[in-house]
C-alpha cells in the first residue's frame, strides 16, 4: 500500500508567484511553510533574495515559516546542511499533526529532501580548485554537465559556484550515494505554470521595484559590515552584479542590463531542472500562475483530496 501524502510541494521559477500561493494554501490548511531557497537562508540579504516576508500574512495572521534567516552572510550553506535542517523542521511540523508545505525554486534542495538522497559534507579540494581556477564559466558548466549523478546546475552563475558544484560532483563520484539517508517523502507537487512572456515581464518589473526599494544600499551595507566583494559575488545574481557596480567594475546601466539577463537565464535553468525532475519520476501538477489565488488553492485542495482517496483505495 502506498503511503499517504506527507507533504505538499509548491515549486516554480522565479517571479511566478509561488510564495504567495503557498502561503495562501498553508493558511487554508492551518499549516506551516518550509522554504526551499538557497539564498533566503541568509540574514540581512532580504531585498536581493526576494524574501517578501509580508507575503506570509493571511487574514492578518502570520503563517509560520522555516529555514529563512538561519545563516550569517558570508557563510557557505549547502544542500547537505539544508537536508538535515529540513528534516528536523519537517518532523516538528508533522508532530503537530500538520501537513507541511515546501515552497521554493531551488530544485536541487527540493529533490534532495523528497528523494532522501544520501549526501556528503564535502570538504574543499584545493588541488581541484587550482586546476579549475582559470577556466571560464561556460567551460566549467560543460564539465559539470558531464557528471551523471545529481548535481546543481541552477545556481552556477559564477565560476566560484560552478567550481564548488564540480567539487561536490567529483567527491560523490568517488563515493557513490548508495542507500538513502532519509526515507523518500510522498508529496503532492504543484508547479506554478507561467508563460515565458509573462515570466520575463514579472522579472523586469520586480527588478525595477527592488532597485527602488534599496537593493543597492543593501549590498553597500553588507560590504560596510566587512563582507568582501568576493563573498557577495559568490552568491551570484543580484549580489554579483550590484557588487560589481558598487566596486566600480560596472556602470549602473551595465549592471541593470546584465543582471536582468542573468535572472532570465536563471529562471530558464530552474525550469530545465523541474522538467528533469519529471523525467526522473516526479509527477508535477502544473497550475496556471495567473489564476486568482483562491482558485489555485481550490484546485490544489481538489488534487490533494483525490490523492488521499486514491491512496486510501490502493
N, C-alpha and C positions, 0 to 999 in steps of 0.2 A: 504494500500500500504506500503510495506517495505521501510524504509528509505535507501537512497543511502549510499555507503561506506563512512565512516567518517575518517577512519584511516587505515593504513597498519601496521600489527604487524609482526615482524621477531623475532622468538624465536628459542631456541635450547640449547643443553647442552654446557658446557664449552669446548673450543678448537674445535668448529665445524665451525668456520669462519663466524659466523653470523654478526659480526660488519662490516667487510669489505664488505660483501654482502649488508647489509642495507644501508651503506654509498653510494655504487655504485647505488643502487636503488633510494635513496634520491637525489643524484646528477642528475640522469636521469629525475626525476620528478621536479627538482628545488624546493626541499622541505627541511625539517629540521628533525633532529633526536631527539627523546625523549628517553633517556636512562631508562632502567628498570633493574638496577643493584643495589643491596642493599649495596654494598661496594664501588662502584665508586663515591658515593656521597661525600666521604671524601677527603679533600685536603691532599697533602703530602703522601698519600697512593697510589702510582702510579704503581710501578712495581708489587707489590703483588696483586693488584686488576686487573691488566692487562688492564689499560686504553688504551694504544696504541693509543695516540691521533694523531699520524702521520697517522693512518688509515682513519682519517676524511678528507683527502685531495683527490680531484678528479680533474684531469687535472690542477693541480697547484692551485686549489681553495679549500678553507676550507668549507666543508658542515657544516652549523650551528648545534650545538648540545646543549642539555639542560639536567639539573639535574645530572651533573657531577661536582665535586669540589664545592659543595654548603654547606658543613659542616666541622667543625674542627674535627680532630681526637680526640677521647675520648668522643664525643657526642654519644648518643644512638638514632639514626634515626630509624624510624619505618614506617610501611605500612600506618598508619593514616596520618602521615606527608607527605609521598610520594603521597598519593591520592590527597591531597589538592594542593601540589606543581604541580603535573601532570596536573590537570585541569586548573590551572592558565596558565601554559605554552601552553597547548593544545588550549585554547581559543585564545591566542595571535597568534599562528600559523594559526589557521583557519581564523582569522580576516584578514590575509594577502591573503586569497584565496588559501592557500596551503593545501595539503593532508599530515598530519604528518606521520612519520614513527617511530613507537615504537619498540625499539630493546633491548633485554636483555634475561637473563636466570633466573631471579627471578620470578618464576611462580606465587607466591602469589601477587606480585606487579602488574603483568600483568592482572591477573584475577580480582583483586580488582578494577582496573580502567575500564576494558572492561565491567564488570557487574555493576559497580557503587555501590558496596556494601556500606551499612551504617556501618561505623566503629566508634569505640570509642577511645578517647585518654586515654588509660588505665593507671591508676596510679599504683605505686608499691604496692604490697601486702606483707608486711614484715612478717606477720604471716604465709602466704602460703610459702614464701621463706624459713623460718626457718624449716618448716616441710619437705621441699624437699632437703635441702642443703646437706644431707649425702647420697642421692640416686645416683646410678651410671647413666651414660648416657643411657645405654640400658633400665634401669628401667624407666627413665624419658621419653624416646621415646615411650615406651609401654603405659605409662599414656597418653601421648599426642595423640596417635592413638585412644584412647577411645572416644575422642570428635568428634562429628559428624559435627559440624559446621566448616566453613572454618578455617584452621589453617596452619601454616607454618611448613613443615617437611623437607624442603630443606636445610635451613641454620642452623639446630640444631646440629652442630657438636661439641659443647662444652656444658657442663652441665649448664653454665650460660644462654646460648641462649635457651636451652630446657626449663629451668625453666621460662624464660620470655615468651616463647610461651605458656606454660601451664597457666601462669598468665593471658595472654590475652584470651585464650580459656575459662578459668573459668569465667572471667569477662563477656565475651559475652554470656556464658550460662545463667548467671543471668539476662542479659539484651538482649533479643532476638533482632536480627538485624532489623527486621521489614522492612518497605519500604526502597527503595534505596535512598541514599542521592543525587546521581547524576544519570542522565539518562544513561542507558547502551549504549555503543558505537557499531555501526555496523562496524566490522572490517574484512578485508581480512587478514587471519592469515597464514603466511608462516613458516614452520618449516624446519630447516637445518637437513636433514637426513644423519646421519653418522654411519657407522658400529661400533660395539663395538671395533673391532680390530684397525681400523683407529683412533678412538677417543682416545684409550689408547696410540697409537704411538704419536699422536699430544700432548697429555697431558705430556708425558715423555719428548718429545723434547722441549716443551715450558717451562717446569720446569727447565731443564738444562740451557736454554737460559736466563731465568730470574735470575737465580742464578749468571750466568756470568755477567749479566747487573748490578748487585749490590743490589739484593733484601735483602741480609743480612745487608748491610750497611744502607739501607732504614729503617729497623727495629731498628738498633742501633741509627740512627739519631732521630727517634721518641722517643725512650727511653731517649736519652740525652736531648730532649726538655722537659722532665718532665712527659711524659705519664707513667703510672705504667704498669708493666708486666701484671697485671690483666686486664687493659683496652685493651691491644693488644690481649691477649689470648681470650677475649670475641668475637673478630671479626672472630676467627676461621681460619682454613686452613693455608695459608702462615704465617699469623701473629701469630697464635697459636704456630706452630712448630718451627718457626725461633726464636721466643721469648724464647721458652724452650731451644733452643740451645745457644742463646746469654747469658742466665742466668745460663748456666751450667747444666741444667736438662737433656739434651740430647747431645750425640756426634754429629758431623756433619753427619756421615753416618746414624745414627739413625734418625736424623731429616729428611734427604732427603728420606729415605725409608718410614718412617711413613707418611710424607707429600704427597708423590706420591700416596700411598694407599688411603689417605683421599680424595684427589682430584678425584680419580677414583670413590670412593663411592659417592662423591658429585654429579658427573655427572650422576650417576645411579639414585640418588634421584631426580635430575632435570627431567629426562625422565619419572620417575614414576609420577611426578606431571603433566607433559604435557599429558600423557596418561589419567590421571584422569580428566583433562580439557575436553578431548574428550568425556569421559563418562558423564560429566556434561553438554554436549550440544554444546561445541565449535567444529567448523569444522576447522581442521588444514590441510593445503595442504603441504605435505612433499616433499621437493625438495632435490635431491642428493647434498650433501655438496661438493662433489669432482668435480662437473661440473665447467667449466670456469665461471668466474664472469658474463661475458656478456650473457652467456646462461641462467644463473639463473635469471638475471634481465629480459631477454626477456620472460621467462616462467611466471614470476610474472606479467609482464605487460599484457600478454595474459589473465591470470586469472582475473586481475583487470578489463580489458575491458569486459570480459564475465560476470563478476559480475554486472558491470554497465548496460550492455544490459539487463540482467535478471531483475535487479531492475526496469529499465525503463518500462519493459513489465509486471511487476507484478500489 
